[in-house]
Amino acid sequence: DFSYHCQVVVGDYNYVFDPSVFLRRLFQRRDYSDWVLIIDETHNLYDRGLNYLSPSLKYETVLTQIEQTGKFKNKVYQNIFKALLEVAEHFRALNEEGAIQFSGRQYFQTQLNPQAWIEAFEMYESTFIKYLIHKVRKKQLIIDDPLEQLYYALRRFVQIARYQERAFVPFYDANEGGVLKIQCCDPSGYLEQRLQGFHSVLAMSATLDPMPFYEDVLGFSNLAVQRLQLDSPFPAENRKVIIVPGISTRFKDRKNNYQKIAEVIEKTIAVKRGNYLAFFPSFDFLQNVNLFLGRVKLNKILQKPGMSEQERDDILNHLKQKETGHLLLAVMGGVFSEGVDYSGQMAEGVFVVSPALPQISFERELLKEYY
């Protein structure tokens, strides 16, 4: 309600671009051309766009709910039970397809029948609405209700299953009991439709290079685009870039180079006391190098997966203290490597260990094949 009376709305990308949770009051009406959209850290929108449009369903989740709802004699649960059996039938057919045509393979591409999935979802939806009414009448409060989570997962999947373009590739993963996924390889068409509706869009980031690539994959290619690339405001003579040759960070070589990387860090921070940041492509890489940093005299701080905002702020406050002498080990693309200004004496130097390339996966192979 408030959004109708606001001149400025600040939020996550989701509230503009995620097909499941975008602000329908603002962006589903016919005209929002009096809005200006400002996208910060625009380079992240590509992966986010892929994720929005790449839904998945787990067979195991469906089977678990079939088992749970089958225990109840109540008509509401019995109807949900029947609807879930219909969904499970699609998975049974996929398992059969894999056994006959793709024996011994974890992954295989498949063809979806969107109408069949829509009908299965609508059957579940009609029973799910009655289930919600039943919960209200019985005054039941179920935290993280699995039937509700399954409803939203099914709805998202069916929304994307309607897209029959080449950019959307359905495939089946036989691991973990079976996972059906649609991999979006190109979010540009979807993103362009949303961008077109705004009066104007300002997309900015410190890492939008090469610009033509981001214009293409983010849906700007067919729009009237102006580019502005600014040089760093910091004096070049104050920056010293050192490249250390002779150390391989390739995955197959890492085990033999953890100690060498640790030695480079130790020798460098011994030159001048202060705070230093070391960024790694993964938590595993970070932990293995840390094993060889036992002689470091600085106070070591290690980033952990899933840190809260309060934990992050506490660490940044440590770096702001006058008594400098910290070594922060963190991952690239995480809460310490983007959107943080290390002003004053917060950082004397930075180590960037290896390019942060994504792991090889079936999904990445599909992207490579598409492009």
C-alpha positions as CSV (number, residue, x, y, z in Angstrom):
1,D,0.0,0.0,0.0
2,F,2.8,2.4,0.9
3,S,4.5,2.0,-2.5
4,Y,1.7,3.9,-4.1
5,H,2.7,7.0,-2.1
6,C,6.5,6.7,-2.3
7,Q,8.8,8.7,-4.5
8,V,11.7,6.3,-3.9
9,V,11.6,2.6,-3.3
10,V,14.8,0.7,-2.3
11,G,14.9,-3.1,-2.6
12,D,16.5,-6.3,-3.8
13,Y,16.5,-7.2,-7.5
14,N,13.8,-9.7,-6.7
15,Y,11.1,-7.1,-6.4
16,V,11.6,-6.0,-9.9
17,F,12.7,-9.1,-11.8
18,D,11.8,-12.3,-10.0
19,P,8.7,-13.7,-11.8
20,S,7.4,-15.1,-8.5
21,V,7.8,-12.2,-6.1
22,F,8.0,-9.0,-8.2
23,L,5.8,-6.1,-7.0
24,R,2.7,-6.8,-9.0
25,R,1.0,-3.6,-7.8
26,L,3.7,-1.6,-9.5
27,F,4.8,-3.7,-12.5
28,Q,1.9,-5.8,-13.6
29,R,-0.3,-2.8,-14.3
30,R,-0.2,-1.6,-17.9
31,D,1.9,1.5,-17.4
32,Y,4.8,2.1,-15.1
33,S,6.5,4.5,-17.5
34,D,6.7,7.2,-14.8
35,W,9.3,5.1,-12.9
36,V,13.0,5.3,-13.2
37,L,14.9,2.1,-12.3
38,I,18.5,2.3,-10.9
39,I,20.3,-1.0,-10.8
40,D,23.4,-1.2,-8.6
41,E,26.0,-3.9,-9.0
42,T,24.5,-4.7,-12.4
43,H,27.0,-7.4,-13.2
44,N,25.2,-9.6,-10.7
45,L,21.9,-9.4,-12.5
46,Y,23.0,-11.9,-15.2
47,D,23.4,-14.8,-12.8
48,R,20.4,-13.7,-10.8
49,G,18.4,-13.6,-14.0
50,L,19.5,-17.1,-14.8
51,N,18.5,-18.3,-11.4
52,Y,15.1,-16.7,-11.5
53,L,14.3,-18.6,-14.7
54,S,15.9,-21.9,-13.7
55,P,13.4,-23.7,-11.4
56,S,13.8,-27.2,-10.1
57,L,11.6,-29.9,-8.5
58,K,12.7,-32.8,-6.3
59,Y,11.0,-36.2,-6.7
60,E,12.0,-37.0,-3.1
61,T,10.0,-33.9,-1.9
62,V,6.9,-35.1,-3.7
63,L,7.2,-38.7,-2.4
64,T,7.7,-37.5,1.2
65,Q,4.4,-35.5,1.0
66,I,2.6,-38.4,-0.6
67,E,3.7,-40.5,2.4
68,Q,2.7,-37.8,4.9
69,T,-0.7,-36.9,3.4
70,G,-1.6,-40.6,2.9
71,K,-1.7,-41.1,6.7
72,F,-4.7,-38.8,7.1
73,K,-8.3,-39.9,6.4
74,N,-9.5,-36.3,6.1
75,K,-10.9,-35.5,2.7
76,V,-8.7,-32.4,2.3
77,Y,-5.6,-34.5,2.7
78,Q,-6.9,-37.3,0.6
79,N,-7.4,-34.8,-2.3
80,I,-3.9,-33.5,-1.9
81,F,-2.7,-37.1,-1.9
82,K,-4.3,-37.7,-5.3
83,A,-2.9,-34.5,-6.7
84,L,0.6,-35.4,-5.6
85,L,0.2,-38.8,-7.2
86,E,-0.4,-37.0,-10.5
87,V,2.8,-35.0,-10.1
88,A,4.7,-38.2,-9.1
89,E,3.6,-39.9,-12.3
90,H,5.6,-37.3,-14.3
91,F,8.7,-38.2,-12.3
92,R,8.0,-41.9,-12.8
93,A,7.9,-41.4,-16.6
94,L,11.2,-39.5,-16.4
95,N,12.9,-42.3,-14.4
96,E,11.7,-44.8,-17.0
97,E,13.0,-42.6,-19.8
98,G,16.4,-42.4,-18.1
99,A,16.6,-46.1,-17.5
100,I,15.7,-47.0,-21.1
101,Q,17.4,-44.3,-23.1
102,F,20.2,-42.9,-20.8
103,S,21.3,-45.9,-18.7
104,G,24.3,-45.1,-16.5
105,R,24.1,-41.3,-17.0
106,Q,23.5,-38.9,-14.2
107,Y,22.1,-36.1,-16.4
108,F,20.0,-36.2,-19.6
109,Q,18.0,-33.6,-21.5
110,T,14.3,-34.2,-21.9
111,Q,11.2,-32.7,-23.4
112,L,8.4,-31.3,-21.3
113,N,4.7,-31.3,-22.0
114,P,3.8,-27.9,-20.5
115,Q,0.1,-28.5,-20.7
116,A,0.4,-31.7,-18.7
117,W,2.4,-30.0,-16.0
118,I,-0.1,-27.1,-16.0
119,E,-3.0,-29.5,-15.4
120,A,-1.1,-31.3,-12.7
121,F,-0.3,-28.0,-11.0
122,E,-4.0,-26.8,-11.3
123,M,-5.2,-30.0,-9.7
124,Y,-2.8,-29.5,-6.8
125,E,-3.6,-25.8,-6.6
126,S,-7.4,-26.4,-6.2
127,T,-6.8,-28.9,-3.4
128,F,-4.2,-26.7,-1.8
129,I,-6.6,-23.7,-1.5
130,K,-9.0,-26.0,0.3
131,Y,-6.2,-27.1,2.6
132,L,-5.4,-23.4,3.4
133,I,-9.1,-22.9,4.4
134,H,-8.9,-26.1,6.5
135,K,-5.9,-24.7,8.4
136,V,-7.7,-21.4,9.1
137,R,-10.8,-23.2,10.4
138,K,-8.7,-25.5,12.6
139,K,-6.5,-22.5,13.7
140,Q,-3.4,-24.4,12.6
141,L,0.0,-22.6,12.3
142,I,2.6,-24.7,10.5
143,I,6.0,-23.0,10.3
144,D,7.7,-23.7,6.9
145,D,4.7,-25.8,5.8
146,P,6.2,-28.3,3.3
147,L,2.9,-28.4,1.4
148,E,3.0,-24.7,1.0
149,Q,6.7,-24.7,-0.1
150,L,5.8,-27.4,-2.7
151,Y,3.0,-25.3,-4.0
152,Y,5.3,-22.3,-4.7
153,A,8.0,-24.6,-6.2
154,L,5.4,-26.1,-8.5
155,R,4.0,-22.7,-9.5
156,R,7.4,-21.3,-10.3
157,F,8.2,-24.5,-12.4
158,V,5.0,-24.3,-14.4
159,Q,5.5,-20.5,-15.0
160,I,8.9,-21.3,-16.7
161,A,7.8,-24.5,-18.4
162,R,5.5,-22.4,-20.6
163,Y,8.7,-20.9,-22.3
164,Q,9.4,-23.1,-25.2
165,E,12.4,-21.1,-26.6
166,R,15.8,-22.6,-27.2
167,A,17.2,-20.7,-24.2
168,F,15.2,-22.9,-21.8
169,V,16.6,-26.4,-21.5
170,P,14.8,-29.0,-19.4
171,F,17.0,-31.8,-18.0
172,Y,16.9,-34.5,-15.4
173,D,19.4,-35.2,-12.7
174,A,19.2,-38.8,-11.4
175,N,21.1,-38.0,-8.2
176,E,19.3,-37.2,-4.9
177,G,16.3,-39.3,-5.8
178,G,15.8,-37.4,-9.1
179,V,15.7,-33.6,-9.8
180,L,13.9,-32.1,-12.7
181,K,15.2,-28.7,-13.7
182,I,14.8,-26.1,-16.4
183,Q,18.1,-24.4,-17.2
184,C,17.7,-20.9,-18.5
185,C,20.7,-20.1,-20.7
186,D,19.8,-16.6,-21.7
187,P,17.7,-14.2,-19.5
188,S,18.0,-11.3,-21.9
189,G,14.5,-11.6,-23.5
190,Y,12.8,-11.7,-20.2
191,L,14.8,-8.9,-18.7
192,E,14.3,-6.7,-21.7
193,Q,10.5,-7.0,-21.4
194,R,10.7,-5.6,-17.9
195,L,13.2,-2.9,-18.7
196,Q,11.2,-1.6,-21.6
197,G,8.3,-0.6,-19.3
198,F,10.4,2.0,-17.3
199,H,10.8,5.6,-18.2
200,S,14.5,5.0,-18.1
201,V,17.0,2.7,-16.6
202,L,20.4,3.4,-15.1
203,A,22.6,0.3,-14.8
204,M,25.9,0.8,-13.0
205,S,28.7,-1.3,-11.5
206,A,32.5,-1.1,-11.0
207,T,32.8,-4.3,-13.0
208,L,30.8,-3.9,-16.2
209,D,33.6,-4.9,-18.5
210,P,33.2,-5.8,-21.3
211,M,30.2,-3.5,-21.7
212,P,28.9,-5.1,-25.0
213,F,28.6,-8.5,-23.3
214,Y,26.5,-7.1,-20.4
215,E,24.3,-5.1,-22.8
216,D,23.6,-8.3,-24.7
217,V,22.9,-10.7,-21.9
218,L,21.0,-8.2,-19.7
219,G,18.5,-7.3,-22.5
220,F,19.7,-3.8,-23.3
221,S,20.8,-4.5,-27.0
222,N,17.4,-3.5,-28.5
223,L,17.0,-0.4,-26.3
224,A,18.5,3.1,-26.8
225,V,21.7,2.8,-24.8
226,Q,24.3,5.4,-23.8
227,R,27.5,4.2,-22.3
228,L,29.7,6.0,-19.7
229,Q,33.0,4.5,-18.6
230,L,34.9,6.4,-15.9
231,D,38.5,6.1,-14.8
232,S,39.4,5.3,-11.2
233,P,39.3,8.5,-9.1
234,F,42.3,7.3,-7.1
235,P,45.9,8.4,-8.1
236,A,47.5,5.6,-10.2
237,E,50.9,6.3,-8.5
238,N,49.4,5.3,-5.1
239,R,48.6,1.8,-6.4
240,K,51.2,-1.0,-6.7
241,V,50.1,-4.1,-8.5
242,I,52.3,-7.2,-8.1
243,I,51.7,-10.4,-10.1
244,V,53.4,-13.5,-8.7
245,P,54.4,-15.9,-11.4
246,G,55.3,-19.6,-10.8
247,I,52.3,-20.5,-8.7
248,S,49.5,-22.4,-10.3
249,T,46.0,-22.0,-8.9
250,R,44.4,-24.5,-11.4
251,F,42.2,-27.0,-9.6
252,K,44.5,-30.0,-10.3
253,D,47.6,-28.0,-9.0
254,R,46.2,-26.4,-5.9
255,K,47.2,-29.1,-3.5
256,N,50.9,-28.5,-4.3
257,N,50.6,-24.7,-4.1
258,Y,48.8,-24.0,-0.8
259,Q,52.0,-23.6,1.1
260,K,53.6,-21.4,-1.6
261,I,50.5,-19.1,-1.6
262,A,50.7,-18.9,2.3
263,E,54.5,-17.9,2.0
264,V,53.7,-15.1,-0.4
265,I,51.1,-13.7,2.0
266,E,53.4,-14.1,5.0
267,K,56.4,-12.3,3.3
268,T,54.2,-9.5,2.0
269,I,52.4,-8.6,5.3
270,A,55.8,-8.6,7.1
271,V,57.0,-5.6,5.0
272,K,54.5,-3.1,6.5
273,R,52.2,-3.6,9.5
274,G,48.5,-3.0,8.8
275,N,45.3,-4.7,7.8
276,Y,45.3,-7.0,4.8
277,L,42.6,-8.8,2.8
278,A,43.0,-12.1,1.0
279,F,40.3,-13.2,-1.4
280,F,39.9,-16.8,-2.6
281,P,37.6,-18.4,-5.2
282,S,36.1,-20.8,-2.6
283,F,35.8,-21.6,1.1
284,D,37.7,-24.8,0.6
285,F,40.6,-23.0,-1.0
286,L,40.6,-20.5,1.8
287,Q,40.7,-23.1,4.5
288,N,43.5,-25.1,2.9
289,V,45.8,-22.0,2.6
290,N,44.9,-21.1,6.2
291,L,46.5,-24.4,7.3
292,F,49.9,-23.0,6.3
293,L,49.4,-19.6,7.9
294,G,50.3,-20.7,11.4
295,R,53.3,-18.3,11.7
296,V,51.3,-15.2,10.8
297,K,51.5,-12.7,13.7
298,L,48.5,-10.6,12.6
299,N,45.0,-11.4,14.0
300,K,43.4,-13.7,11.5
301,I,39.7,-13.4,10.6
302,L,38.1,-16.0,8.5
303,Q,34.8,-15.6,6.6
304,K,32.4,-18.4,7.2
305,P,29.5,-19.5,4.9
306,G,26.2,-17.8,5.7
307,M,27.4,-15.1,7.9
308,S,24.8,-12.7,9.2
309,E,24.9,-8.9,8.5
310,Q,25.7,-8.3,12.2
311,E,28.7,-10.7,12.0
312,R,29.9,-8.9,8.9
313,D,29.6,-5.5,10.5
314,D,31.5,-6.7,13.6
315,I,34.4,-7.7,11.4
316,L,34.4,-4.4,9.5
317,N,34.5,-2.6,12.9
318,H,37.6,-4.6,13.9
319,L,39.3,-3.3,10.8
320,K,38.4,0.3,11.6
321,Q,40.1,0.1,15.0
322,K,43.3,2.1,15.5
323,E,45.2,-1.0,16.6
324,T,45.7,-2.3,13.0
325,G,47.1,-5.7,12.3
326,H,44.4,-8.0,10.9
327,L,44.4,-10.5,8.1
328,L,40.9,-11.1,6.7
329,L,40.6,-14.3,4.6
330,A,37.4,-14.1,2.5
331,V,35.8,-15.4,-0.7
332,M,35.3,-13.5,-3.9
333,G,31.8,-12.5,-4.7
334,G,30.9,-12.6,-1.0
335,V,29.9,-10.0,1.6
336,F,33.4,-8.7,2.0
337,S,34.4,-8.4,-1.6
338,E,31.5,-6.4,-3.0
339,G,29.7,-3.2,-1.9
340,V,32.2,-2.4,0.9
341,D,34.5,0.7,1.0
342,Y,37.7,0.0,2.9
343,S,38.5,3.6,3.8
344,G,41.4,5.0,5.7
345,Q,43.6,2.4,7.3
346,M,41.0,-0.4,7.0
347,A,43.1,-2.2,4.3
348,E,46.8,-1.7,3.6
349,G,46.9,-4.3,0.8
350,V,44.8,-7.0,-1.0
351,F,45.7,-10.5,-2.2
352,V,43.6,-11.9,-5.1
353,V,44.2,-15.6,-5.2
354,S,43.2,-17.1,-8.6
355,P,40.4,-15.9,-11.0
356,A,37.0,-16.7,-9.5
357,L,35.8,-19.1,-12.2
358,P,32.6,-21.1,-11.6
359,Q,33.0,-24.9,-11.1
360,I,32.5,-27.2,-14.1
361,S,28.9,-28.5,-14.1
362,F,26.2,-29.9,-16.4
363,E,24.5,-26.5,-16.2
364,R,27.7,-24.7,-17.3
365,E,28.1,-27.1,-20.2
366,L,24.5,-26.2,-21.3
367,L,25.4,-22.5,-21.2
368,K,28.6,-23.1,-23.2
369,E,26.6,-25.1,-25.8
370,Y,24.0,-22.4,-26.1
371,Y,26.4,-19.5,-26.7
